[in-house]
Amino acid sequence: MKNKVPRPTRRAKLSALVDYYLDSKIYLRLAPSTQKQYYTHLDYACATPVQDTKKILGDISVSKLKRRHLQTCYDTWVDAGVRQANYRMSIISAALSYGVRSDILDFNPSRGVEKLKTKPRKVMWKRDEVLRFLDTAYSDYKWRSIGLIIHMQYTWGQRVGDIRTLTWDMLDLDRGVLDLTQSKRGADVHLPITIDDTGLLSILIQQKKDLGFQDYVAPMPDPKGGSYRPYPVDRIDGVMNEVKVAAGIPKHLTAMDIRRTVIVEMVEGGADAVSIMQASGHASTTSLTPYLVNTLLGSTQALSKRSK
């Protein structure tokens, strides 16, 4: 299938190259949620004013786009956060790389942009904080799906993006198993539902009785046009903050921190790396490293195993 958007020339604006990339097979193969993020960041990037010029980034012609233009934009984005600025630059780089492969550019000018390094996040939830969150969320119907999302995350240690879009056909409540293909790298994981004493299975059974007529396990409580939808990425934090305030839980804790919490708890419980990878879907032990932090319980257990 050929691009429907005409191939831009070297004299075309960067925004035209971005449109060409958004119509490419490379972009269309991305998961829908990733496509939305890419589109949003590319649109924001193209609208960014470029210092020492009277133009926005998207209006600069491809042939005249320089590293310094991208550097000044990146330096502006850093004010809102290093992680977000790096992610946005990586998306711009992907569009420019497509331009190189399409012989529109001779080289990718983003390659020389100096980026700041981000410190790995090491925040974790305490078990009592998770339980307080669940108790509070389940106490009000408007928060029930958010509570269920966090509950499933804490049970299985999966990414919030995969849990928020979970559909009933992935769950076998009779067998007590979740069969999930992760969106990030396509790993298949098979996870037990009745793994702890938090009552997830009974809550899922009740949820299916109430909302099993539609596709999503934990949809937004307010259907739009009679249709239920999964929580958008940009809505989860806001609703979670409401629950955290009501439960007296620190605001800095996020849904993304749950996965790290579960992996660390598996390590502290004595699980070996291969077993953890069976649950987390990681491809190698090296990819587990960013999730691990040093804890008192972990060091105590390790030191206690020394031969006497």
C-alpha positions as CSV (number, residue, x, y, z in Angstrom):
1,M,0.0,0.0,0.0
2,K,1.5,3.3,-1.0
3,N,1.3,6.5,1.0
4,K,-1.9,8.5,0.4
5,V,-0.1,11.7,1.5
6,P,2.1,12.9,-1.4
7,R,5.8,12.5,-0.9
8,P,7.2,15.9,0.1
9,T,10.2,17.5,-1.6
10,R,13.3,18.7,0.1
11,R,11.9,22.3,0.0
12,A,8.7,21.2,1.8
13,K,8.1,22.2,5.4
14,L,8.9,19.9,8.3
15,S,5.1,19.6,8.9
16,A,4.7,18.1,5.5
17,L,7.3,15.4,6.3
18,V,5.5,14.7,9.6
19,D,2.2,14.2,7.7
20,Y,4.0,11.9,5.3
21,Y,5.4,9.9,8.3
22,L,1.9,9.7,10.0
23,D,0.6,8.1,6.8
24,S,3.5,5.5,6.6
25,K,3.3,1.8,7.3
26,I,5.9,2.2,10.1
27,Y,3.5,4.6,12.0
28,L,0.4,2.6,11.2
29,R,1.9,-0.6,12.6
30,L,2.2,1.1,16.1
31,A,-0.4,0.3,18.7
32,P,-3.4,2.8,18.6
33,S,-2.4,4.3,22.0
34,T,1.2,4.8,20.8
35,Q,-0.1,6.4,17.6
36,K,-2.1,8.9,19.6
37,Q,0.9,9.8,21.7
38,Y,3.1,10.2,18.6
39,Y,0.6,12.4,16.9
40,T,0.1,14.6,20.0
41,H,3.9,15.1,20.5
42,L,4.6,15.7,16.8
43,D,1.8,18.3,16.7
44,Y,3.1,20.0,19.8
45,A,6.7,19.9,18.4
46,C,5.7,21.4,15.1
47,A,4.0,24.3,16.9
48,T,7.0,25.1,19.0
49,P,8.6,28.6,18.3
50,V,12.2,28.4,17.2
51,Q,14.5,30.9,18.9
52,D,16.3,33.4,16.7
53,T,13.8,32.9,13.9
54,K,10.3,34.1,13.3
55,K,9.0,30.6,12.6
56,I,7.6,27.6,14.4
57,L,9.5,24.3,13.9
58,G,6.9,22.8,11.6
59,D,7.3,25.8,9.1
60,I,11.1,25.3,8.6
61,S,11.8,23.7,5.3
62,V,13.3,20.2,5.4
63,S,16.4,21.3,3.5
64,K,17.1,24.1,6.0
65,L,16.4,22.2,9.2
66,K,19.5,22.2,11.4
67,R,20.5,20.6,14.7
68,R,20.5,24.1,16.4
69,H,16.8,24.5,15.5
70,L,16.0,21.2,17.2
71,Q,18.3,21.9,20.1
72,T,16.6,25.2,21.0
73,C,13.2,23.5,20.8
74,Y,14.5,20.7,23.1
75,D,15.8,23.2,25.6
76,T,12.3,24.7,25.7
77,W,10.6,21.4,26.2
78,V,13.0,20.5,29.1
79,D,11.3,23.2,31.2
80,A,8.3,20.8,31.4
81,G,10.3,17.8,32.2
82,V,13.4,15.9,31.0
83,R,11.6,12.6,30.4
84,Q,8.9,14.2,28.3
85,A,11.5,16.3,26.3
86,N,13.5,13.2,25.5
87,Y,10.5,11.2,24.5
88,R,9.3,14.1,22.2
89,M,12.7,14.3,20.6
90,S,12.8,10.6,20.0
91,I,9.5,10.8,18.1
92,I,10.8,13.7,16.0
93,S,13.9,11.7,15.3
94,A,11.7,8.7,14.1
95,A,9.9,11.0,11.6
96,L,13.2,12.5,10.4
97,S,14.7,9.0,10.1
98,Y,11.7,8.0,7.9
99,G,12.6,11.1,5.8
100,V,16.1,9.8,5.4
101,R,14.9,6.3,4.3
102,S,12.6,8.0,1.8
103,D,15.5,10.0,0.3
104,I,13.9,13.3,1.4
105,L,16.8,14.0,3.8
106,D,20.5,13.2,3.5
107,F,20.9,12.8,7.3
108,N,18.9,13.1,10.5
109,P,19.7,16.5,12.2
110,S,18.3,15.3,15.5
111,R,21.3,12.9,16.0
112,G,23.5,15.7,17.4
113,V,21.0,17.2,19.8
114,E,22.4,17.1,23.4
115,K,19.9,15.6,25.7
116,L,19.8,15.4,29.5
117,K,19.8,12.1,31.2
118,T,16.9,11.1,33.3
119,K,17.3,9.5,36.7
120,P,15.5,6.1,36.9
121,R,12.3,6.4,38.9
122,K,12.5,4.2,42.1
123,V,9.2,5.0,43.7
124,M,7.2,2.1,45.1
125,W,3.9,1.6,46.8
126,K,3.6,0.1,50.3
127,R,1.1,-2.8,50.6
128,D,-1.1,-0.9,53.0
129,E,-1.2,2.0,50.6
130,V,-2.5,-0.3,47.8
131,L,-5.1,-1.8,50.1
132,R,-6.3,1.7,51.3
133,F,-6.5,2.8,47.7
134,L,-8.6,-0.2,46.7
135,D,-10.9,0.1,49.7
136,T,-11.5,3.8,48.9
137,A,-12.0,3.2,45.1
138,Y,-14.4,0.3,45.6
139,S,-16.5,2.4,48.0
140,D,-17.8,4.6,45.2
141,Y,-19.1,3.4,41.8
142,K,-17.5,6.3,39.9
143,W,-14.0,5.0,41.1
144,R,-14.7,1.3,40.8
145,S,-13.0,0.8,37.4
146,I,-9.9,2.7,38.5
147,G,-9.8,0.6,41.6
148,L,-10.0,-2.6,39.5
149,I,-7.2,-1.4,37.2
150,I,-4.9,-0.9,40.1
151,H,-6.0,-4.2,41.7
152,M,-5.2,-6.1,38.5
153,Q,-1.9,-4.3,38.1
154,Y,-0.9,-5.2,41.7
155,T,-2.0,-8.8,41.2
156,W,-0.1,-9.3,37.9
157,G,2.6,-6.6,37.7
158,Q,1.6,-5.6,34.2
159,R,1.8,-2.2,32.5
160,V,-1.2,0.2,33.1
161,G,-1.6,0.5,29.3
162,D,-2.3,-3.2,28.9
163,I,-4.6,-3.4,31.9
164,R,-6.7,-0.3,31.1
165,T,-7.6,-1.8,27.7
166,L,-8.2,-5.3,29.0
167,T,-11.2,-7.1,27.4
168,W,-13.3,-9.9,28.7
169,D,-12.1,-12.4,26.1
170,M,-8.6,-12.3,27.6
171,L,-10.0,-13.6,31.0
172,D,-11.1,-17.1,31.8
173,L,-12.9,-16.7,35.1
174,D,-13.7,-20.5,35.3
175,R,-10.0,-21.4,35.0
176,G,-8.9,-18.3,36.9
177,V,-6.4,-17.3,34.2
178,L,-5.5,-14.1,32.2
179,D,-4.0,-14.7,28.8
180,L,-2.4,-11.4,27.7
181,T,-0.3,-10.3,24.7
182,Q,1.7,-7.3,25.9
183,S,1.4,-4.3,23.6
184,K,5.0,-3.1,24.1
185,R,6.9,-6.1,22.7
186,G,4.2,-8.6,21.9
187,A,5.2,-11.0,24.8
188,D,2.5,-13.6,25.7
189,V,2.0,-14.0,29.5
190,H,-0.4,-16.4,31.3
191,L,-1.2,-15.2,34.7
192,P,-3.3,-16.7,37.6
193,I,-6.2,-14.7,39.0
194,T,-6.4,-16.3,42.4
195,I,-2.8,-15.6,43.4
196,D,-3.4,-13.7,46.7
197,D,-6.0,-12.9,49.3
198,T,-7.2,-9.6,47.9
199,G,-10.3,-11.0,46.4
200,L,-9.7,-10.1,42.8
201,L,-11.6,-13.1,41.4
202,S,-14.8,-12.3,43.3
203,I,-14.6,-8.7,42.2
204,L,-14.1,-9.7,38.6
205,I,-17.1,-12.0,38.7
206,Q,-19.3,-9.2,40.1
207,Q,-17.8,-6.8,37.5
208,K,-18.8,-9.2,34.7
209,K,-22.3,-9.5,36.0
210,D,-22.6,-5.7,36.0
211,L,-20.7,-4.8,32.9
212,G,-20.1,-8.0,31.0
213,F,-22.5,-6.9,28.2
214,Q,-19.7,-4.7,26.8
215,D,-16.0,-5.5,25.9
216,Y,-13.9,-3.8,28.5
217,V,-13.1,-5.2,32.0
218,A,-12.6,-1.8,33.6
219,P,-14.2,0.9,31.4
220,M,-15.0,4.5,32.2
221,P,-18.2,4.6,34.3
222,D,-19.9,7.1,31.9
223,P,-20.7,5.7,28.5
224,K,-20.5,8.1,25.6
225,G,-23.3,7.7,23.0
226,G,-24.3,4.5,24.7
227,S,-20.8,3.1,24.2
228,Y,-18.4,2.2,27.0
229,R,-14.7,3.1,26.5
230,P,-11.4,2.3,28.2
231,Y,-9.8,5.1,30.3
232,P,-7.6,7.3,28.2
233,V,-4.0,7.6,29.3
234,D,-4.4,11.2,30.2
235,R,-7.5,10.6,32.4
236,I,-6.1,7.9,34.7
237,D,-3.8,10.2,36.8
238,G,-6.6,12.7,37.4
239,V,-9.1,10.1,38.8
240,M,-6.3,8.4,40.7
241,N,-5.5,11.7,42.4
242,E,-9.1,12.0,43.6
243,V,-8.9,8.5,45.2
244,K,-5.5,9.2,46.7
245,V,-6.8,12.4,48.4
246,A,-9.8,10.6,49.8
247,A,-7.6,7.7,51.0
248,G,-4.9,9.9,52.5
249,I,-2.2,8.4,50.1
250,P,0.8,10.4,48.9
251,K,0.1,12.1,45.6
252,H,3.5,11.2,44.1
253,L,2.5,7.5,43.7
254,T,1.4,6.6,40.2
255,A,-0.1,3.7,38.4
256,M,3.2,3.1,36.6
257,D,4.9,2.6,40.0
258,I,2.8,-0.5,40.6
259,R,4.7,-2.7,38.1
260,R,8.0,-1.8,39.8
261,T,6.5,-2.5,43.2
262,V,5.3,-6.0,42.2
263,I,8.7,-6.9,40.6
264,V,10.6,-5.8,43.7
265,E,8.1,-7.8,45.9
266,M,8.8,-10.9,43.7
267,V,12.5,-10.5,44.2
268,E,12.1,-10.0,48.0
269,G,9.9,-13.1,48.1
270,G,12.8,-15.2,46.7
271,A,11.6,-15.5,43.0
272,D,14.4,-16.2,40.6
273,A,14.9,-14.0,37.5
274,V,13.5,-16.5,35.0
275,S,10.3,-16.9,37.1
276,I,9.9,-13.1,37.3
277,M,10.3,-12.9,33.5
278,Q,7.5,-15.5,33.1
279,A,5.2,-13.1,34.9
280,S,6.6,-9.7,33.7
281,G,7.2,-10.6,30.1
282,H,10.7,-9.1,30.1
283,A,13.0,-10.6,27.4
284,S,16.2,-10.6,29.5
285,T,17.4,-10.2,33.0
286,T,19.1,-7.0,32.0
287,S,15.7,-5.4,31.1
288,L,14.6,-6.1,34.7
289,T,17.4,-3.8,36.2
290,P,15.6,-0.5,35.9
291,Y,12.8,-1.8,38.0
292,L,14.9,-3.0,40.9
293,V,15.8,-0.9,44.0
294,N,17.7,-1.7,47.1
295,T,15.5,-2.3,50.1
296,L,16.1,-3.2,53.7
297,L,14.0,-6.4,53.4
298,G,15.9,-7.5,50.4
299,S,19.3,-7.0,52.0
300,T,18.2,-8.6,55.2
301,Q,17.0,-11.7,53.4
302,A,20.2,-11.9,51.3
303,L,22.5,-11.5,54.3
304,S,20.6,-14.0,56.3
305,K,21.4,-16.7,53.6
306,R,25.1,-16.5,54.3
307,S,26.6,-19.8,55.6
308,K,27.1,-19.8,59.3
